[in-house]
Amino acid sequence: MTRPPDILDGRERKKRATRRALRSATLDLALERGLDSVHINEITARAGVSPRTFFNYFETKEDAALIDAPGIEKQDLHTLSAAPSGQGLWTELGKLFADAAERTTQEITELPRLLQLQERTPALVARQHGRFMQFEAVLAEAVAARLDDGPSARMQAELIAGAAMIALRAGTRQWIADGQRRPAGVYVEEAFALLGELTLVGGMQQEGVRQP
């Protein structure tokens, strides 16, 4: 699981600060005149690092304008796929994604501007979608391990994983629209709860989940 920021060592803090500076510089320039018009040399000059340093963190300038997978580590997914607790799979997913949203918004302080740039840049939207789809497939595998075997188990796992990503997106956007008055994780957990009430997703807490 990702270490909390307060116990990161000095080297890791420096790496994260450099990554944030590069992302911030990318957003500054791209929001001013469009990402296509921005050169990596300009980004690194504004961030105060060398062009070579840029490629230690991002392969392309577009990558600097993308959100990483939702802050959920392999160990988190391994824990999720293990024997369930009594609170139900959907509730566990809500807590997992809420915690991840909280970490992500703390580490990517530029998230609102990043989403603003993506809305202006269709190519970024497509790339971001592809990145999230990769994570969604991995999440579906973890969810499938929690479901009873059956002819529809795989489809059910994919539907649950897709619903989780929808709840994450809705909660994050509401957090931004609401002026970030409360922690992002609160909005994401509320989105999970609402989606569970509005659909049959809530039924997964009792049905289809392998019991210990």
Buried (B, 14 or more C-beta within 10 A) or exposed (E): EBEEEEEBEEEEEEBBEBBBBBBBBBBBBBBEEEBEEBEBEBBBBBBEBEEEBBEEBBEEBBBBBBBEBBBBEEEBBEEBBEEBEEEBBBBBBBBBBBBBBBBBBBBBEBBBBBBBBBEEBEEBEEBBEEBBEEBBEBBBBBBBBBBEEEEEBBEBBBBBBBBBBEBBBBBBBBBBEEEEEEBBBBBBBBBBBEBBEEEEBBEBBEEBBEEE
